[in-house]
Amino acid sequence: MRAQFDALEQTSNWRSERTSELFEIGIGKTPPRKEPEWFSTNPRGNFVWLSIKDMGEPGAYSFDSSEYLTPQAVVAKNVRRVPKGSVLLSFKLTVGRVKIAAVDMTTNEAIACFASDDPAKLAYLYPFLLSFDYNGLGSTSSIATAVNSKTIKNMTIVMPDSNTLAEFYANTKPLYEAIMNSMLENMSLKALRDALLPKLMSGEIDVTQLNSHLTASSHGLPGHLTGPSARVARRKIKSPAQVISCIGILVAFSKSRQRASSLAIRQRLCRTSPLPKNR
């Protein structure tokens, strides 16, 4: 990875441009809170509606939100839709949280969406924004109040030449895929855990039934179970102690895998990208 970083040393062929010249930038919206019919806590049939709090979840990608907008709200209130793969940046109150939209979604007005038909530009933008010095954007003592949508659209980004950008994308695309696969597996583990716990606590399934339930549950989940998760799904449960052990493995592995993989790959992405220069 060090060789990739060295290959991205800035040359005279690189150019400084405004973000609005390179990306389609949009800002989200919040429908009137006094009209509760626009909001929902049920994801079925509704739009993911990302908030800054949601962006605080671990991982590079955002899949879900704590609150949703109805399709009627998106149309009636002209809420901007965020296409899958867009890079998201928080710029109000909490400035500088960066995520990638894993699905088509919407956001509130505190989040800017950077969209492009060129995946290489988006792959470069993500580590660039992670490394960006947002303190240089405002002239007041509080960066949280100094940054607005106009500021975001006028940010300067140092963009590599086309050949360097293509090489960067080729080198980092597997990293992005690894992040996505890891997060999907973690979601599978959490779903499996959540499916088992209430059934065990209510007595709906007992130890003798758990073996078939583990196998059936794992087959219907997104992603692929590997490593400890696959061993848990294959394990023959013979006692309540083993039930507790299996669920403990699922919970611990899900959390540690999410933190470790996200941090390691994020660090590698940032080392692969040149340090941004605010101008």
N, C-alpha and C positions, 0 to 999 in steps of 0.2 A: 504493500500500500504506500510505502514511502516513495517508491519510484513513481507512482501515479501522482503523488503530490508534487514532486519535483518537475514532472512533465507539465504541470499546470502553472508554472512560473509565468507571471505576466510579461507579455511582449508588446511591441509597438503595434501589433495587429489587433490587440484587444481594444474595445471601445467602451466609453462611458455613456450610458443612455438613461433616460428616465424610465421608470418602471411602466408608465402608461404607454410608452412607445414600444414596449416589448410584450406586454401582457394586456389582456382584457381584464380590467379591475372593476369589481363591483362590491357594493356594501349591502349587508343584510338589513332586515327590518323586523320590528316588533309590532304586531297588530295591537289595537287598543285593548288594554288589560280589562277595561270595564265591559268588554264584550267577550265573555268566556267561551262563546260558541266557536271561536277560532282556534282554541287550544285543546290539547288532549294529552293524556298520559298513556294512551294506548298506541303502540306503534303500528298496529294493523291498519293498512289503508291510508296512513298519514305520512307526512314528511318529517324526516329527521330535522330538528331545528337546533342547531348547535349554539351553545353559549360559551363564554369564557370559562365558566366552571367546568363544562364538558371537556374543554381543551386542556384542562389540568390532569386528565386521565393519562396513565403511562402509555407509551407507544407513539410511533410516528404517524399512524393512521387514525382517523376518527371514523368509527362505524355507526355510532349510536348517540343518542342524546337523552337527557332526563325528561324532556318535554317535547311535544310534537305539534306541528301545525296541520290543520285539516286541508285537504285539497281546495276547499272553498275559500279558505283564508289566503292561500297562495295566489289564487286568481283574483279575488275581490280586492285584496290589499296590495296587489302587485309586488309580492315578495320575490326577490331575485332567487332563481334556482342556481345552485352550485353544481357544476358537472363533476362527475367522478374523476379523480386525478388532480383536481385543482389544489393549489397550495393556499392555506388559510393563515391569516395573521391577525392576532388581537392587537388593537391599537387604542382602546379606551380603557381607563382605569388600570387594568393590567396589560402593559405593553410588551409585546415581543414573544408571546406564545405562538408556536408554529406547528401546524398539522397538515396532513394530506387527506383530502376527502376520499374515503374508501368507497363511498356510494354517492349517488346523486342525493343532494340534501338542500337545506336552507340554513341560514344563520341569522342571528340578531344583528343589530346595527353597530355593535362593537367589534365586528369581525370583517376584515377585507378578504375578498376572494381574488386570487390571481389565476386566470385561466389562459390556456394556450392550446393550439392544435399541435404544437411541437413538444413531445414528451421530453426531449433533451433539455429544453429550456427550463421546464418544470423540475427536472431532476437536479439541475444546477441551482435553481432558485431556492430549493428547500434548505440545503446547508448554508447557502449565502445568508438567508434570513436568520438562521440559527446563530450565525456568527456576527451579525450586524450590530453595530453600536448605536442603539436607539437614543442614547443620551445626546447624540449630535443632531437630532432632528428638531429639538425645541430650544427656544431662547429664554424660556421662563424657568423658574426653579423647580417646577413640577412637570416632568415629561408626560405624566398621565393626562394633564389638561392641555398641553401644548400640541399634541399630535391630533390631527383630524384627517378626514378622507383626502383632502387636497394635499396634505403633507405626504400621505402614503403614495399618491399618484405621482408625486414629484420626486420621490426617492431616487437616488442615483445608484445604478447597478453597473458594476464592471463586468462586461460580458466577453468571454473568450471568443476567438475567431472560430469559424464554422468547423474546421478540422479538429481543433482542440476540444470543442464542445462535443463533437461526435465521439471522440475517443473517451472523453469523460463519461458520457452516457453509456457507452459499451462496457466500461469498467464498473460503473455503479448500478446498472440495471439489476445484476444478480443480488446486490445488497438490498435493494428495495423489495425484490421478490422474496428474499429471506425474511425481511421484516414482516411482510404481509402473511407469509406462510406461518410464521411463529405466532402472530396475533390470532390467526384463524384457529390454530391448534389450541391456544389458550382459551379462546371462546368455546371450543368444543369441550375442553376440560371443565370449564365453569358450568356449561349447560348440563353436562353429565352429573356433576356434583349436585347442582340444583334440582335435577330430576330425581336423584336418589334420596337426598336427605329427608324431604317431607314424607316420602313413602315409607322410609324406615321408621321415622318418628311416629307416624300414625298407625303403623303395624300393617299397612296395606301389602307390603312385601316382607318376607322374613328371610332368614339367612339361606334357607334352602332354595328360595326363589331368586336370590340375588345374582347368581351366576348367569342365568339366562337373561335377566334384566340388564345387566352390564353390557352383554354382547349386543342385545337389541338396541339399547340406547346409543351405543357408540356408532352403530351402523347408520343411524339417522341424523348424525350431526355433521356440520360443515367441516371441511379440512380433513386432515389425515392424522390419526393418532399414532405416535411413534414414541420410542424410548419408554420412560416410566409409565406414561399414560397407556401405552399399548399393553405393557405387562400387567397393569391393573385390570384392564378389560379382559385379559386372558386368565387372570388368577381364579383359582377355584376357592370359593369362600366356604369355610367350614365352621366358623365360630363368630360370635359378636365381636370379639377382639379384632378379628381380621377385617370385619366391616369398618371399624373405627380406623384401622391401619390404612385401608384402601382409600377412604375418604380423606384422611390426613395427607396421604401421598398426593392425591389429586389437588387439594387446596394448596399445599406447600409448593408443589412443582409448578402449578399454574402461576403463582405469584413470583417465584424466583426466576422462572424462565422468562416471564414478561419483563421484569426489571433488568435482568442481565443481558438479554438479547437486544432490547431496545437501547440500553446505554452503550453497549459495545459497538453496535452498528452505527448509531448516531455519531459516536466519536470517530469512527472510520470515515464516515461521510464527510465530517467537518475537516478531517485531515486531508481528504482528497480534494477539497475545495480551497482555493486561495483565500487569504484573508480579505474581506471587503474593505474598500476605502470610501469613507464618506467625503463627498465633495460638494 
